[in-house]
Amino acid sequence: MLNIFISFKEIFSSAITQIAAENSIQIEEKDLKNFTVEPTKDKSHGDLACNIAMILGKKFSAIESLNNPRKLAQKIIEKTDKKDVEKIEIAGPGFINLFLKPHLFNQVIGKLVLEEKFEFPNLGNGIKVNLEYASPNPTGPIHIGHTRGAIYGDVLATLLQKCGFDVLREYYINDAGSQITILLKSAYLRYLQACGKNVEIPEGLYPGEYLIPIGEKIKEKFGKNLVENLEKIRDFVVDAMVETIKSDLLALGIKHDSYFSEKKNLHDTGKIEKTLKILEEKNLVYVGKLEAPKTEKGVGALPEGYDEKDQTLFSSTKFGDDQDRVVKKADGTPTYFAGDIAYVTSKFERGAKIFIMPLGYDHAGYVKRLTAAVEALTHGQAQLKIILCQMVKFVKNGAPLKMSKRTGNFITAREVIDEVGADALRFIMLTRKNDAPFDFDLAKVIEQSKDNPIFYVQYAHARCCSVLRQAQEVMGLKTGSSNLKLLADESEVELMKKICNFPRIIEMTAVNFEPHRIAFYLQELAAEFHALWNKGMENPDLKFIIKDNLQLTQARICLIMAVKKIIAEGLGIFNIKAVEEM
């Protein structure tokens, strides 16, 4: 697909390079990466806007004829190839606004329809990425609150792979903490129940019925005379829970490449101690105390990990953290954060150069300390990107439902998938920016109307398929050369322009790690298509199929094929099937 944004960026890069050479000014490759060519937000400002004159203006400040962005913009315009441009204007402090000739959009649509598949930009050049996502404690099935980060991570992995990154999808099994002890105690009581004993699940354990089958399986494996020995059943119970989670994720369309066990890969191998030894050799750990903050009224809130006794601390403040962090408690046991540091080291040793971690907002405090650990252990050779996702509030009968495994009060992902399907759940979770609050209203997702975003987009694709079938049946039309200049109605032109924006949406989504941009775009594209459909219902001249006008019909069929292809491509990134009938 012809990318008009890249084309005009190359045109402007050529112009500014020529101007720089004429004035003995050095322009480097990195300078040319900093300016953008974007769709305008207001149609009256044209089709594209470029900020090159403002971004690179300082380089020309010593030259009187180019010493402000508007002057530089005028010079750039003089050097610009204008064969595809109707008009160019300078706006505000120095924006260059382009009004493009219609034939350019026609070319893009025609080429898109004839291409076998959409060509994604190569942004990664094979860089290895470790994307760890959907890693709740293996203490229960996936609930609706987990699905947001899981779907976000999965779609981001797919998009980055398509854009040239070598992505490893990893699940981190948190199987070494106190939550596992609680799980084992809960599972053992379910085992006793399976053996016919009358026992209650006390407060503080997991009362969920999902542990009943595991209790039965423990009885099948170990018999009826198993004395309470949590370590003996640890691997069996954890493995059973991980398999349950894998099954839940697979139902959601998610499959990981790697499952990394905290216990087996970090604790049992001595990896945590080895990593702390490396930090010690770098003089980045010391024995000491965290100071309690002072206030006018005395001692303030105690910092995380505070202990009056000496502890082992990581000098994370040397790398921008707010305070040094405890890596070993006073009794010598490693902290959870020590495990995180060892995990970071493992990712780097396995070749990853970018570590991406979607986390809930309750983990916001981890950003600075983990960033410090990555910088300390990789010498700046790796990059950590933590994406914070707001929690999901499940709305039932108009009121939020508070979910908790400890109380057994939660809605599983399976329940929602059985009700609405994985496709609807995946799409709805991507219709908000990841850091925006999200209220999941099941009634709205089930509803088949324009208020249901996945239905609205899928319906547009199904309508496209319907028109294409009809065109084949009535007029025998297939893909071929079309005179797209015949598409002169404003709605048709705007739809072509919207299609031409798709490559830029893909690039910005990948660069900013923001899959919601694609969801927004698909809804907007569907809205413009439905609007054109409705105009055809009101005005016979705007129908897609006009039996006595073969050329115009062929042009409109070509446009519909482009819409269909882009919707299918966008939904494919979301791992959602584009339906042909509804």
Summary of the structure (lengths in Angstrom):
residues: 582
radius of gyration: 29.1
end to end distance: 28.7
largest distance: 92.3
contacts: 1814
relative contact order: 0.10
helix: 52%
strand: 14%
